[in-house]
């Protein structure tokens, strides 16, 4: 197991998105309860869908064991999927937030 094929990019994606918010955008998104509520909602649906797709008893999606950590929770979901999910949803919300702030500045 090297984790380079899926684990490393997943970790890098989280670091880049968080760094983008903290160092560049500074929208304050991480301080908003609505953001964290959104993430809980996304996570709950991700668990249901991803759990069905990756269940080891009858997987629809297969992962090369050499490219993941092998940690699966719950229902055989690779932890890397949560990292990518977090990075993707957060990046989209940050883009929306950036545009909302721009529109507000243009309209004033």
LUMPAZA-91108 format. One line per 3 residues: number of its first residue (from 1); for each residue x, y, z of N, C-alpha, C, CB. Coordinates in steps of 0.2 Angstrom, whole numbers, plus 5000, padded with zeros to 4 digits. Each point is the difference from the previous one (the first is absolute). Glycine has a CB too. Layout:
! residues N
NUM	X Y Z X Y Z X Y Z X Y Z ~ ...
! end
This chain:
! residues 108
1	5004 4994 5000 4996 5006 5000 5004 5006 5000 4991 4994 5006 ~ 5009 5010 4989 5003 5007 5000 4996 5005 5001 5008 4995 4992 ~ 4986 5005 5006 4995 5006 5001 5001 5005 4995 5000 4997 5012
4	5005 5003 4984 5002 5005 4996 4994 5001 4994 5012 4998 5002 ~ 4985 4997 4996 4995 5001 4995 4994 5003 5002 5005 4990 4995 ~ 4992 5010 5011 4994 5002 5002 5001 5004 5006 4994 4991 4994
7	5009 5006 5011 5001 5004 5007 5003 5006 4999 5000 4989 5006 ~ 5006 5011 4991 5004 5007 5000 4996 5005 4996 5011 4993 5000 ~ 4986 5006 4995 4996 5005 4996 4994 5003 5005 5004 4995 4989
10	4993 5000 5014 4995 5002 5005 5002 5005 5005 4994 4989 4998 ~ 5012 5009 5005 5002 5004 5006 5002 5007 4997 5004 4990 5006 ~ 5000 5010 4988 5002 5006 4997 4994 5005 4998 5010 4994 4996
13	4984 5003 5002 4994 5003 4998 4998 5004 5006 4997 4992 4991 ~ 5002 5005 5015 4998 5003 5006 5004 5005 5002 4995 4989 5004 ~ 5012 5010 4996 5005 5005 5002 4999 5006 4995 5008 4992 5005
16	4992 5007 4989 4999 5006 4995 4994 5004 5001 5006 4993 4992 ~ 4988 5004 5009 4994 5003 5001 5000 5004 5006 4994 4991 4994 ~ 5008 5006 5012 5000 5004 5006 5005 5005 5000 4997 4990 5006
19	5009 5009 4991 5005 5006 4999 4997 5005 4996 5009 4992 5001 ~ 4987 5007 4993 4997 5005 4996 4996 5004 5004 5001 4992 4990 ~ 4995 5005 5014 4995 5004 5004 5004 5004 5006 4991 4992 4998
22	5013 5005 5005 5004 5003 5006 5005 5006 4997 4999 4989 5007 ~ 5004 5010 4988 5006 5004 4998 4997 5005 4995 5009 4991 5003 ~ 4987 5007 4992 4998 5004 4995 4993 5003 5000 5008 4994 4993
25	4987 5002 5007 4993 5002 4999 4998 5004 5007 4998 4991 4992 ~ 5003 5006 5013 4998 5002 5007 4992 5002 5000 5012 5005 5002 ~ 4984 4991 4996 4993 5001 5000 4997 4999 5007 4999 4997 4988
28	5004 5000 5016 4997 4998 5007 4995 4994 4999 5001 5012 5003 ~ 4999 4985 4992 4996 4994 4999 5001 4995 5006 5000 5002 4987 ~ 5006 4996 5015 5001 4995 5005 4997 5002 5007 5010 4997 4994
31	4988 5010 5007 4998 5002 5006 4992 5000 5000 5010 5007 5002 ~ 4987 4991 4993 4993 5001 4999 4996 4993 5002 5002 5009 4991 ~ 4994 4991 5014 4996 4994 5001 4997 4997 4994 4998 5004 5012
34	4999 5000 4984 4997 4998 4994 5004 4995 4995 4993 5010 5001 ~ 5014 4992 4999 5004 4996 4996 5001 4993 5003 5006 5010 4997 ~ 4995 4990 5010 5001 4993 5003 4993 4996 5000 5009 5005 5007
37	4986 4998 4993 4993 4997 4999 5000 4997 4993 4994 5008 5009 ~ 5008 4996 4986 5000 4997 4993 5005 4994 5000 4997 5012 4996 ~ 5008 4989 5007 5005 4994 5000 4997 4994 5003 5010 5008 5000
40	4986 4993 5005 4997 4994 5003 4995 4997 4996 5002 5005 5011 ~ 4994 4999 4985 4995 4997 4996 5004 4997 4994 4992 5009 5003 ~ 5013 4994 4994 5004 4997 4995 5002 4993 5002 5003 5011 4995
43	5000 4989 5011 5003 4994 5003 4995 4994 5001 5009 5007 5005 ~ 4985 4995 4997 4995 4995 5001 4998 4997 4993 4996 5006 5010 ~ 5004 4998 4985 4998 4997 4994 5006 4996 4997 4992 5009 4998
46	5014 4994 5003 5006 4996 4997 5001 4993 5004 5005 5012 4998 ~ 4993 4988 5008 5001 4993 5003 4995 4995 4997 5003 5006 5011 ~ 4991 4996 4988 4995 4996 4997 5002 4998 4993 4991 5005 5007
49	5011 4999 4989 5001 4999 4993 5007 4996 4999 4993 5010 4996 ~ 5012 4993 5007 5007 4997 5000 5000 4993 5003 5005 5012 5000 ~ 4991 4988 5006 5000 4993 5003 4997 4995 4995 4999 5005 5011
52	4996 4997 4985 4997 4995 4995 5005 4998 4995 4988 5004 5003 ~ 5015 5002 4994 5005 4999 4995 5006 4996 5001 4996 5011 4996 ~ 5007 4989 5011 5006 4997 5001 5000 4994 5005 5004 5012 4998
55	4990 4986 5003 4999 4994 5005 5004 4994 4997 4989 5004 5004 ~ 5015 4994 5001 5005 4994 4998 4996 4994 4998 5009 5005 5007 ~ 4985 4994 4995 4996 4994 4998 4998 5000 4993 4996 5000 5012
58	5003 5006 4985 4998 5000 4993 5001 5007 4997 4991 4992 5002 ~ 5016 5010 4998 5002 5007 4998 4998 5001 4993 5009 4999 5008 ~ 4989 5008 4991 4999 5002 4993 5006 5004 4998 4988 5001 5002
61	5016 5002 5003 5006 5004 4999 5005 4996 5004 4994 5011 4999 ~ 5012 4988 4997 5005 4996 5003 5006 5005 5001 4996 4989 4995 ~ 5008 5010 5010 5006 5004 5001 5006 4995 5000 4994 5009 5007
64	5012 4993 4990 5006 4996 5000 5003 5001 5007 5002 5002 4988 ~ 4998 4992 5016 5002 5001 5007 5007 5003 5001 4994 4990 5002 ~ 5010 5010 4992 5007 5003 5001 5000 5008 5000 5004 4990 4994
67	4990 5012 5005 4999 5008 4999 4996 5003 5005 5002 4998 4988 ~ 4996 4998 5017 4996 5003 5006 5003 4997 5006 4989 5001 4993 ~ 5008 5003 5013 5003 4998 5006 4997 4993 5002 5001 5012 5003
70	4993 4986 4995 4997 4994 5002 4995 5001 5006 5010 4994 4996 ~ 4990 5012 5007 4996 5002 5005 4993 5001 4997 5009 5005 5007 ~ 4986 4992 4995 4993 5000 4997 4995 5001 5006 5003 4993 4990
73	4993 5012 5010 4995 5001 5005 4995 5005 4998 5008 4998 5008 ~ 4986 5001 4993 4996 4994 5002 4999 4996 4993 4995 5005 5011 ~ 5002 4990 4990 4998 4996 4994 5005 4999 4994 4989 5003 5003
76	5017 4996 4999 5005 4999 4995 5002 5006 4996 4996 4989 4999 ~ 5002 5017 5003 5002 5007 4996 5007 5002 5002 4988 5003 5000 ~ 5016 4997 4994 5007 5002 5001 5000 5007 5003 5004 4993 4991
79	5000 5009 5014 5001 5006 5003 5002 5006 4995 5003 4994 5011 ~ 5000 5004 4984 5002 5005 4995 4994 5003 4997 5011 4993 4998 ~ 4984 5003 5001 4994 5003 4997 4997 5006 5004 4997 4989 4995
82	5004 5011 5012 4997 5005 5004 5005 5006 4999 4995 4992 5008 ~ 5011 5007 4991 5005 5006 4999 4998 5003 4993 5009 4994 5007 ~ 4990 5002 4988 4999 5003 4993 4993 5004 5000 5007 4991 4995
85	4988 5006 5009 4993 5003 5000 5001 5006 5004 4995 4989 5000 ~ 5008 5012 5005 5001 5006 5004 5003 5005 4996 5002 4994 5010 ~ 5004 5004 4986 5003 5005 4996 4996 5003 4994 5011 4994 5003
88	4985 5001 4994 4996 5002 4995 4994 5005 5002 5003 4989 4994 ~ 4994 5009 5011 4994 5004 5002 5002 5006 5003 4994 4990 5002 ~ 5012 5010 5001 5002 5007 5003 5003 5004 4995 5003 4994 5010
91	5000 5004 4985 5003 5004 4994 4994 5003 4997 5010 4993 4998 ~ 4984 5003 5000 4995 5003 4997 4996 5006 5004 4998 4989 4994 ~ 5002 5009 5013 4997 5005 5004 5004 5007 5001 4994 4990 5006
94	5012 5009 4994 5005 5005 5000 4999 5005 4993 5008 4993 5008 ~ 4992 5003 4987 4999 5004 4993 4993 5004 5000 5007 4991 4994 ~ 4988 5006 5009 4993 5003 5000 5001 5006 5005 4994 4990 4998
97	5009 5009 5007 5001 5006 5005 5004 5005 4997 5000 4992 5010 ~ 5006 5007 4987 5004 5005 4996 4996 5004 4996 5010 4993 5001 ~ 4985 5004 4995 4996 5003 4995 4995 5004 5003 5002 4991 4992
100	4995 5007 5014 4995 5004 5004 5003 5006 5002 4994 4990 5003 ~ 5012 5010 5000 5004 5006 5002 5001 5004 4995 5005 4994 5009 ~ 4998 5004 4985 5001 5004 4994 4994 5004 4998 5009 4992 4996
103	4985 5004 5003 4994 5003 4998 4998 5006 5005 4996 4989 4995 ~ 5005 5010 5011 4998 5005 5005 5004 5006 5000 4997 4991 5007 ~ 5010 5008 4991 5004 5006 4999 4998 5004 4994 5009 4993 5006
106	4989 5003 4988 4998 5003 4994 4994 5004 5001 5006 4991 4993 ~ 4989 5006 5011 4994 5003 5000 5000 5006 5005 4995 4989 4998 ~ 5010 5012 5006 5000 5006 5005 5002 5006 4997 5002 4992 5009
! end
